[in-house]
Amino acid sequence: MEHFGCLRCGREVEPGNKSVAVYMFAQTVGIRPRQKSAAQRICFCPQCSVSLAMGPVPEGALNVAAWEMLRDLVGSDPALNEAAWENLRGIIGLLPATGTDGRSRRPPAHGYFEF
């Protein structure tokens, strides 16, 4: 089995792991003999799938078509959202805590926030 990476974030998506796959191919219509391209598999991890679906409409006809398919998947069953939260819970344990060490934090003197 082949390993794929999430198109958006690059995170490896191993076979059997939760993910969304978009298959894309091109085919002639009304032209004989009919020609068909090879199908390409495009993978998204659960977090990127939900994030993309909940985000603003992208530009470009193909991007809009893929976005609408992701929105349909995310809205049809809570399993994809649950998978995204499961993965995020695992990542949260790896992130350093900020602002919880008892020291007071002053806002930066710059015109923007520092995280």
Protein Blocks (a to p, Z undefined) as FASTA:
>chain_A
ZZdddfklopacdehiacdddddddddehiacddddddddddddfklmmmmmmmccdehj
klmmmmmmmmmmmmmpcklmmmmmmmmmmmmmmpccehilopacdddfbfbdcZZ
